[in-house]
Every structure is written in structure tokens, then in C-alpha cells.
Amino acid sequence: MHLFTKKIFILGVVAAFVFLLSGIYIALTYFQGVPVLNYHQINDTDHNPLTLSASEFEAQIKYLSKEGYSAITPDQLADYLESGKELPSKPILITFDDGYKDNYLVAYPILQKYNFTATIFVISDFVNTYDRYLTWDQIKEMSNKGFSFESHTLSHVTLTNVSDDNDLRKQLTKSKEGLEWRLGKKVEYLAYPCGKYDQRVIDATKDAGYRGAFTINLGRDTTSSTAYYLNRIPIFGGNSHTFARFWLRLKFTQLFTSLQNLKSYLNNEGITFLSGLIYIP
């Protein structure tokens, strides 16, 4: 057999085996794990990968309501992961990153309409500073209605790029302390800016007193998950936002997580022609 053909054959066998294992894994874990949705902006004016229209967002929340999902808080998720504390039927954690003003103007009324709450990770220095971002009055109103507000650092710097340990500590602690002072509530969760983290950042996050931290890694969270790199289901990043894309990511999270891992492996091995055949919505 020609060496190149033999290599392709071996890769094909490996890929088939990975798909088989993925199928078994999906069959065993399909109903396991808590989905954590990750949004950013909700409005009808910004047409970019981070933004859903109001109608798109409402269609998704309406579906969750119709299907009997129950919104939970980061504390409920952490209690479940740490000690197996019981969650409501069909739990789901809805999160927003950055703290855009449209989270209050557009998303908040829609969530209230369907009796959902959410968690918003705010860039604390941007509050009351830039017009596109939330004000403290808006945050306090939503907080009083059961919405959770957690840290997305002081200024949304990529934490892995912060070389000075004091600056890293400041980004983590001062945002936390500022939110706690303003809201009179404990702030114990972080969303890594741009989803970037390493062991040094994780250690600093623990030292700053956070109970857990969220990435933008696609996946559900189970009792085997690690508190400082929790998965989410990003509802952004596509060329277009459609209900079908949302539904596929929600219902088949494990499948697309496995396929994404395989795609990354193939790309790292330079086998781009195979990776290009793998569809990730």
C-alpha cells in the first residue's frame, strides 16, 4: 500500500473510532449536565457575532419556558457540582458577559415575561462610565428582582496577558469588592475575559476569593467538572444567529463538543481537509 494511502487509511480508522466513542459517550451522557447559556448583546441595531435581535432572543427564551426549563443561579450550580445538591427540573443557567445596557432595556423585559432570571458578568469600571453599558441603578433594580451580578474584571483585560501579579490581583479583587460594596451581596464568580485562562490565572482567581469561574468552552457542566473552568454554551460567534443553531447547541452539546475536539486535533495535526468536513453550528 502506498505510504500516503496507508496514512489516510489509518487516519480514517482513527476518526471512525473517535466517532464511535463519541456516540457511546453521547448516548450515556445525553441527559446529564447543566447547560449554561452565554450571551452578550441583545438588540436590533448591532449586527455582529456578539449580538442577537430581540425577536431571536425571545424565541429562544419562549422555547425554554415551553419546554419546562428552570433558571438557576451560579450558587445553585456550584452547590450541585460540589455536593450533588438537588436542582429543579431541567435546570439552566442563563448568563451574559460584559454588562451591556441592552441587557436591561431588551433582555430583562423578555426574561421577566417568561419568569426567568439570569446572571450578568459586568466589567465594573465600565458601569456608569460608557453609554453602551449598564448603570448602577439598572443593576440594582435587576439585582432586587433576583438577577445575579458577578465579575468580568475591572476593565476586560485578557488575564493571561497581564504579566504583573499585582495588576492581575487588582483586576480580580477590585471588581469583586466594588460589586459587593454597591450591591451589598457576595460576588463569588468570574467570567474570564475572552475566555482566556491558564494555571496562574486560576490560582489568582482562587486567591481572590472566587468560588468558581466560567470559560467560553462549549460543553455542559457535571459533578466531574472543575469549578475554575466551567463550560458554557456560547450563543454567539456564528455568521448568523438562528433558532436552529441555538436548538442544536442546546440539545446536542456533547456531540458538538466531541466534534469540536476532533476538529481541533485534526487542525493541530495539519489535516485540515478532514477538519473542514466537520460541521460545528
Secondary structure, 3 states (H helix, E strand, C coil): CCHHHHHHHHHHHHHHHHHHHHHHHHHHHCCCCECEEEECEECCCCCCCCEECHHHHHHHHHHHHHCCCEECCHHHHHHHHHHCCCCCCCEEEEEEEECECHHHHHHHHHHHHCCCCCEEEECHHHCCCCCCECCHHHHHHHHHCCCEEEECCCCCCCHHHCCCHHHHHHHHHHHHHHHHHHHCCCCCEEECHHHCCCHHHHHHHHHCCCCEEEEEEECCECCCCCCCCEEEEECCCCCCCCHHHHHHHHHCHHHHHHHHHHHHHHHHCCCHHHHCCCCCC
